[in-house]
Amino acid sequence: MMNETAVVALATFFATIGPFDIAAMFAVLTAENTKQYRRLMAIRGTMIATVVLLIFALFGNALLSSMGISLAALSAAGGILLLLIGIEMVFAREPSVSRPTNEEELEAASKKDISVFPIATPLIAGPGTMGAVILLMANAEGDLGRQIVVIGSLLIILLVTFLSLILASRIQGLFGVTGMGVISRVMGILLCALAVQFLFDGIALSGLVEG
């Protein structure tokens, strides 16, 4: 059960965060800046996103409960949201639910500090990732070991994201456009499968379908 939780969490967070996609955008946004600036933005952006996602992991389920949102509804809604992200990844389109608009990108490009926006949010801590961390933690409710595995998996992917930002230009050169596209499509297919499973779980938990 622990291994299954770890695999699902790692695959989900890798797909929703998309470390290599973020690295590519980071390279563009900081192309004319110094190495020290890029390092500072990578550190601050990852740290802020980590705090935001940990807050959602630890308190998101309680917040939803206070609003009267059931685990069944969360699972179904999370499945739909992740499915949309996965479909866009498979067809090589940037997930619109976790990517800044053109206007937001222009605003970010004109700012000296891009760590909070758009790096921390919505690129790293986007709606898809926030929903995924709440959903995975809710599914592991009552099992401290599994919840620790979920948080540990999140931290691992955030570490991978940080390293991707630090090595953004090298990663682009290593994998190339085609290689990064292949990785994105594969992760998109896996995310679609996970999303459908979440949707099925939500329907089952709701009691709408018996048997």
Residue pairs with C-beta under 8 A, 6 or more apart in sequence:
1 146
2 145
2 146
2 149
5 136
5 140
5 146
5 149
5 150
5 153
6 149
6 152
6 153
8 136
8 194
9 136
9 149
9 150
9 153
9 154
10 153
10 156
10 157
11 187
11 190
11 191
11 194
12 82
12 132
12 136
12 191
12 194
13 129
13 132
13 133
13 153
13 154
13 157
14 157
14 160
14 187
15 82
15 85
15 86
15 89
15 187
15 188
15 190
15 191
15 194
16 82
16 85
16 98
16 126
16 128
16 129
16 132
16 191
17 124
17 126
17 129
17 157
17 158
17 161
18 89
18 95
18 98
18 184
18 187
19 157
19 160
19 161
19 163
19 164
20 164
20 171
20 175
20 180
20 183
20 184
21 94
21 180
21 184
22 119
22 123
22 124
22 161
22 164
22 165
23 161
23 164
23 165
23 167
23 168
23 171
23 172
24 168
24 171
24 172
24 180
25 118
25 123
26 38
26 41
26 42
26 119
26 123
26 165
26 168
27 168
27 169
27 172
29 108
29 109
29 114
29 118
30 37
30 38
30 41
30 114
30 168
33 41
38 165
38 166
38 168
39 166
40 115
41 113
41 114
41 115
41 119
41 165
42 119
42 162
42 165
42 166
43 162
44 113
44 115
44 116
44 119
44 120
45 114
45 115
45 116
45 119
45 120
45 123
45 124
45 165
46 119
46 120
46 124
46 158
46 161
46 162
46 165
48 115
48 116
48 119
48 120
48 121
48 125
49 119
49 120
49 121
49 124
49 125
49 158
49 161
50 155
50 158
52 120
52 121
52 125
52 130
53 124
53 125
53 129
53 130
53 133
53 154
53 158
54 151
54 154
56 130
56 133
56 134
57 133
57 134
57 137
57 150
57 151
57 154
58 137
60 130
60 133
60 134
60 137
60 138
61 134
61 137
61 138
61 141
64 74
64 134
64 138
70 205
70 206
71 138
71 139
71 141
71 202
71 205
72 202
72 203
72 205
72 206
72 207
73 202
73 206
74 131
74 134
74 135
74 138
74 202
75 135
75 138
75 139
75 198
75 199
75 201
75 202
75 205
76 198
76 199
76 202
76 203
76 206
77 131
77 202
78 131
78 132
78 134
78 135
78 195
78 198
78 202
79 195
79 196
79 197
79 198
79 199
79 200
79 201
79 202
80 195
80 199
81 97
81 127
81 128
81 131
81 195
82 128
82 131
82 132
82 191
82 194
82 195
82 198
83 191
83 192
83 195
83 196
83 199
84 95
84 97
85 95
85 97
85 98
85 128
85 188
85 191
85 195
86 188
86 189
86 190
86 191
86 192
86 194
86 195
87 188
87 192
88 94
88 95
88 96
88 188
89 95
89 184
89 185
89 187
89 188
89 191
90 185
90 188
90 189
90 192
92 181
92 184
92 185
95 126
95 128
97 126
97 127
97 128
98 122
98 123
98 126
98 127
98 128
98 129
99 122
99 123
99 126
100 108
100 117
100 118
100 122
100 123
104 117
104 118
105 118
107 117
108 114
108 117
108 118
111 117
119 165
124 158
124 161
133 150
133 154
135 198
136 150
137 147
137 150
137 151
139 201
140 146
140 147
140 149
140 150
141 147
164 171
171 180
172 180
175 183
203 209
